[in-house]
Each structure stands twice: as C-alpha cells, then as structure tokens.
C-alpha cells in the first residue's frame, strides 16, 4: 500500500471512530475530535510533540479569530430573547398577514429571529406563540411549527454570524459579506419549499383530537402575563444591523481604497466590529430603552455564556482536527483523491456534511468536519469559490436531523407527536431543505 492510500485509510478510520465514539460510546464531541486528532497524527507517522503542536495551533488559529465574535453574537441573541423582540416580530407579522397565513408568518419569524439565536433557543422561545395561534385558529401544530423549525435550522447552518457558519467561513478563508449574500439567496427558496410548501403537502391543516388534548395539557398552566415588548421596526433593525454592516463592506470593496467611505465600511464591516456596534445598539434599543438597568443587562450577558461553551469547544476541536489533517499530509492526500474523482466539488462538500450529520447527529460537528476535509481541495484548486463551498457545506448539514440530533427531540417533545410523524414530517423536511439548498447552490455557482 502506497503512502497516500495509507493516509486516506487513516482518515477513514478516524471518521468511523468519531461516529462510534459519539453515537455508541456517548463521548462528548469535543473529546472525540481531540482523540481523532491523535489518531490521525500518530497513524500518519507524526511524533507526539508534532501532534500536540498541530492541535494547539489548530485550536488557537481557529478560536483566535472566532472567540470574540461568538461571545458578542451570543450576548446579542440573549438580549433579543429576554427583551421579547422575537415575540414582537411574530405578533406584528401575524396581525398584519392574518391567521390564515400563520404558517408563512412562522417561517418568516424563524428566518429573522434565527439570525442571532441558536435553533434550540429560537424554537423554545417561540413555541408558546405557536400554541396560542393553534388554540385560536385550531390549526395543526405541525402546520405551524415545521416552517418555524426549518427556517431556524436553515439560518443556523448557512448564515454568519452563527458560530458554525462563521467558523467554516474563517476555516475556508471566505469573504463573510459574500457568504451572507449567497446565504440569503439560497436560504429564501429553501425555507419556502421545505416549510410552508412542504406542510401544505404532508400535513393536515386542521388540529387533530390528540393535539387538542396535548395543547390543553400544555397551555393550561402557561398563563403568561402580558409584558411590554419593543417596537417591531427597532427590533428588526437591531437583528439585521450586523448583517447590514458586514454586507456593506463587501458591496463597497471595489471603491478607491484611500477614500474615507471605503475605510469606514472596512472598519465597521469587520465581523468583530459589526457585532460590537450591534450589541451596543441592542443594549440601548432592547434594554435601556425598555427600562432595564445596566445591572440587568450584565446579568443577561452572563446568562448567555454557558450556552456557548459546548459550541466553542467543538469549533476549537474542529480547528485542531483541520490542523492535524494539514500537518500530517492527510489533507494533501484528500485533495489529490477528490480532485482525481472529477465529482463536482460542490456536491462533494454537500455530501460530506450530509453524511456526517446523518452519522453524528450534530450540524455543527458535520460542518466543522466537512470543512476540515474540503479545505485542502480549495488550496489545490484556486478556481473554486470558498464562499460557495461554505454554503454547500451548510446546505449539507441541514439534512438528516433525526434521532441522533437534539433538535429532533426538541421538536418532537414540544409538539407531542409520534416518532414516525417526527421522522416523516420534520426529518423529511430537513432532507428536502438540504436537497433544495444544494440545487440552488449549484444554480448560483453557474453565475459566480
């Protein structure tokens, strides 16, 4: 067996080990990826100090660019959550579009509210509103909830500044503004087809007797007091402000580099600066303006960090895995093999993330792992667009949210549906979304 074949065998064995350790042995994803780093490094012929050095540099190189961005984004999401901003978005859209279009409203709310918050947070935050709409309109819970869930999932996987999407943007050296623009272009048809259109085809619109009993049990004790909510316009602006600043930097990249305006957009459009500006504005718009004190905002900020711990460690371990793949020579072997297959690189990136999510049950782990395997191919073929590859990986990671994914169980638990219904309606929607996003990415790539 030649050396390249051996390196590919080492990689294959490490991927199998990752799946077994996470699914069967129940080892945390962070620890699993670190173990895989040692397996790949030592298996490829590196000595132990070289492996440790590659791990340290991989973690530092990845988190060095991301840790502050993740922290600021996490605080921004928590401020939105506790201010009632997401609730305001939903209620305003519902009042203007009407109950008959409630499934479209929930898709739109998921898309907007999903920008600063994680899937689990967004779904749990908005599900009481779904209950209330279902109770008033007697609509099927699935008819309302799946569009919400799919919008949250799509935004979570393909749109920075979400941590995983931001991490692979950094890992593949992609322009964050372009990734946001492409992500919006791909995300809109994906959310429409896999959300409102999908439920029209597979779900009854009317509430079932089982759902009536479930809703009665769930909402009887959920008599929440009315609270003062922020305005719709200022909430929407607060959520979109970091995207506006980052995209503005990209749109003005062709201007004279010495002009004052260009220097200004470069400064404010940096992801770190954009999120800091947005957070300061959110402190005022969704905090102080609503009567909160700085002490209360401090407590809100502190509550955001425990939620971020897991994703920070997983992204760091993913950076370590990427560093070991490159240092060991496995990255070059992957690149040579993939380029030799003549498979469309976009489909390949999508498929790796798709399979990894199916196997390990975590969109974040799937995205980080896929980016680690794809990055050597980008270095070997400058004609490939890193921004398109980021979107392709994100599109693949949307698919196969099933029994190994915490998102699956959150949706099933909060809707009180059977396992078969959850697999058919929710998992089926994620698979459809992934395929639609792939097709849209391929179409977009023909123009890039």
N, C-alpha and C positions, 0 to 999 in steps of 0.2 A: 504493500500500500504506500503510495507516494505521500509526501508531507501535507499537501493541500487537502487530499482526501481524508487524512487523519484529523486535520484541524476541523473540517466540516463534521466529521463523526463526533468530535469533542463537543462542538456546538449543539448538534442534535441531541446528544446525551444530556447536556446541561438544560436544554429546553424541556425534555422529558422529566428531568429531576425537579425542575421548577413546578411543573404541573402536579407531580406526585406529592411533593412536599406541601404545597398549598392546599390541594384538594383532599388527599388521603391522610397525610400526617398532621394537617392543620397547623403548619408552621407559618408565622406571620410573613407577609410578602417581603418586608424589608430584610429580615434574616435570611429568607430563601434566596433572594437575589445576591446577598453577600456570599452565601455558601456557593452559589453558582459561579461567582467571580473567582473564588479559589479553585473550583473545579476546572473552569476553562483555563485559568492561568497555569496551574500545575500540569494539567493534561496536555497543554500545548508546548510544554518544555520550559516555561519560565521558572526561575527560582523564587523562593518565598518572599525575600525582600522586594523583588521586582513586582510581584503580585500586589503586595501591600502598598507599594508606592503608586501603582496604577490605580488602585482603589481610592487612595487618599486624593490623588489628583483628579480622578473622575468625579468624586463627590464634591470636592472644592470647586472644580471648574463648572459644574452644573449648578450647585446651590449658590455659588458666589454671585451668579447673575440673577438668581431667581428668589432667594430667600426674602428679600425686602419686598419684592413685587407680590409674592404670595401673602406675606403678612398684611400689606396695605389692602390687597383685594379682599382678604378675609375680614378685616375690620369693616370695610365698606359694605360687604354683604350682611354683616351682623347689624350694622346701623339701619340698613334697609329693612331687615327682618323685624327689628324691635320697634321701629318707628311706625309700622303699619303701612309702609309705602306699597308693598305688594298687594295688600288688601284694597288700598285706594285704587290701584290700577285696575284690578278685577271689577270692583263695583262700578267705576266710571264707565268702563267699556261695556259692561253688562247693561247699564242703564241706557246707554246710547244705541247699542246694537239690538237689544231686546233678548228675551228669554229663548226665543226660537233659534237664535244663533249662538246659544250658550256654548256649544262645542267649539265654535270658531273663537269665541271670546277666551276660553280656557287655553286654546292653542296660542293665541296672541299674548296672553298674560304669562304663560310659561316661557315664551321666547324672550320677552322683555325682562321679567323678573329673574330668569335664569342667567342673565349676564353676570351679575355679581355674586350669586349664591350657588351652593352645591345642589345636586339633584335631590338628595335626601332632604335637605333643609327646605328647598323650594316646595317639594311635594307635601311634606308635613305641614308647612306653613299655610298652604292654600287649600288643603283638603277640607277644612271646616267650611270654607266658602262653597266647595263642591257639594257638600252635604246640604247646605242651606238652599242652593239652587235646585238640587234634586228634589228636596222636600216641597219646594214651592211649585215646581213645574212638573213633578212626577216623571222626570227624565231618568233613564237608566244611568246608574253610576259610571259604568264603563264608557258610555257615550260621552260623558263629560270628562272623565279622568284620563283616558288614554291620550287624547290630544294634548292635555296638560303635561303628562309624563313624557311623551315623545318630544315635545318642544324643549323641555328641561334637559332631556338626555342628549338631544342634538346639539344644543348650545354648549352643554358641558363638554362634549367631545371635540368640537371643531372651532370654537371661537375663543381666542385670547380675550381678556386676561385670565380665563380659567386656568388653574395651575398646570394640569396635564397638557392642555393645548399650548400653553405658554412654554412649558418645559421642552416639548418636541420642536417648537419654533426655534428655541435657543439651540437645541442639540443639532438641528439641521441648518443652522445659520440662515434662517428665513427672515424676510422683512415682515415685521409684525403688522404693519399697516396693510400690506397686501394680503396677508393671511386673514385679517378681519374682513376686508372687502370680499375676498373669494369665499370666506366662510358664510357671509350673509347671502351671497348669490347662490351658494349651494344649499344653505340651510332653509331658505324660504320654500322652495318646491318640496324639499324633503319633509319638512314639518307639515305642509298642507296635505301631501299624499298619504303619509303614514299616520296622520292624525285625523282631522275631520273627514277626509275622503274614506279612509280605512274603516272608521267606525260606522259610516253610513252603509258599508258593505257587509260588515260582520256582526254588528251589534243591533239589537232591538232598541228603538228609541224610548219605548215605554218601560217604566220601572217594573221589575218582577215582584211577586209577593215575598220572595226570600229577601230581596233588597229592602222592601218596606219594613220587614221585621228587623233587619240589620240596622237600618237607619234609625228606627225608633229606639233601639237599644243604645246606639252610639250617640244620638243627639239629645237624649232626654236630660243628660247631665251637663250638656255643653251650652248652657245659657250664658254666653259671654256678655259682659257689659259693653255698651257702646263706648268707643273711645274716640278722641279727636284724632283724625287722620290728616296727614299732609296733603297738599293740593296735588292734583293729577299732573299738571304741567311741570311743576318743580320736581316732582318725583321722577318723571320720565327724563327730564334734563339731567338730573343727578346720576341716574343709571347710565345714560348714554354719553356723558361727558368724557370719560376716559377713552371711549372708542372714537369720539369726535376728534380729540386731540391727537391720538395715535394715527388715525387715518389722514388728518390734515398734514402731518409730517410727510407721509408718503405722497400725497397729492401735490405737494409743493417741492418735491425733490428735484424737479427739473429747472427750478428758478436759479438765478445767479446766487452762487454760494456766499457771496460777500454782502448780499442785500440784508438789511435789518430784518425784514419779514421772514426771510428764509432761516436766519439764525434763530429767530424767535420760535418758529414752528419746530425746528430741530430740538430746541431746548425743552419746550412744553410737550412735544410728541414722544419723547423718550418714555417707555412704559413706566419707569420708576417715577419720573416727574409727573406724568399724566395721572397716575393713580394717587400720588400725594396731593396734587391740586384738587382732584375729585373728592378725596376723603375730607380735606379741609372744608370744601364746599358742602359736603354731606353733613359734617358736624354742625354747620350753621343751618342748612336748609331743612334737614330731617331731625335735628337735635335742638340746638339753642332756640331756633325759631318756633319750635313746638313746646317750648317751656322747660326743656331739660337743662340741668346744670352740667358743668364740666366734670363734676364727680360722677354723675350718672353716665356720662359718655365714656369716662375712664373705665367704669365697671363693664359697660357694653364692650369696649375694646378688649378687656381682659377675658371676657367670655368667648371671644372669637378664636383665641389661640389653641385651646385644647382640640377643637375640631380640625385644626390644620396639621396637628402633629403627625398623624399617620401619612398624609399625602406628602409632607415634606420629607419624611424618612424614605418613603417608597421612591420618590423622584431622585433623591440623593443616591439610593442604591442602584437605581436605573442608570444614573450617570457613571457610577462605578463600573457597572456591567459593560457599558459602552466603552469606557476607558480601557478595560481589560481586553475586550474584543479587538480594539485597535492595536494595543501594545503587543498582544500575543501573536498578531499576524492572522488571526481568525477573520478579522474584518476584511483584509485583502482577499482571503480565500472565498469569503461570501461574495464579495464584489465580483470576482472573476467568474464564479459559478453563475451568479444571477445574470450577469451581462452575457454569458455564453448561452443562456437558455432562450434568449430572444422573446421572452414573455414581456408584455407591456409593463414597464416599471410601476405605473400607477396601479394596475391590477395586482401586481405582486405586493406592493406596500399595503394595499387594502386587504388582501387575502391573509397576510401575516397577522395583521391586527385582528382580523375577523376570527381566525382560528385561535389566537391567543385568548381573546375574550371568551370564546366558547369553552376553552380549556380551563382557564384560571378564574373566570368569573369577576374580573375587575377590569373596567375600561381603562383605568389609569395604568395598571401593570401592562395591559395589552399595548397601549400607546407607547409607553417607555421602551418596552422590549422590542416592538417593531421598529421604532426609530433607531435603536442601537444596531439592529441588523441592516437597516437601509442606509444609514449614514455613510458607510464605506463606498456604496454604489454611487452616491451623489458626488463624492470626492473623485471617483474614477470617471464620471461622465458629466462634464460641466454643462452639457446641453439640457440636463434635467432641471426643472424648476423646483427649488426647495419648498416654495410656498404651496405648489400643487401637491407635492409629496406629503406635506403636513396635513392638508385637507384629506388626502387619500387615506392616510393612517387614521385620522379622526373618523372618517366615514366607516372604515372597517370596524373600529372599536364600538360603534353604536350597536352593531348586530349581536344577537345571541345573549341578551340579558335573560338568563334562565335561572335554574335552581341553585347555581353556584354564585349568583350575584345578589348582593344585599338589596339592590334596587328592586329586584323581582319580588323579594319577600315583603318589602315595604309596601309596594303596590298591592300585592295580594292581601296583606293584613288590613290595610286601610280601606279596602273595598269589600272585604269579606267574601271573596269569590273562591270557587274551587280551583284546585291545582290545574286541572285540564283547561278551564276557562282562562286562567292566567297565562298558560303556555300558548293557547291558541290566539288569544286577543292581544296580550301585551308582548310576549316574546315574538309572536308573529309580526307585530307592528315594528319591533326593533330590527328584525331581519329585513322587512320591506324597506324601512328607512335607510338601512345600510346599503342596500342594492340601489335605491333611488339616488342616494348621495354619490355612489360610485359612478353611475351613469351620467349624472350631472357634472361630476369632476372630469370625466373623460371628454364630455362635450365642451366644457370650459377650456380644457387643456389644448384643444384643437385651435383655439383662438389666442393662446398665450404664446 
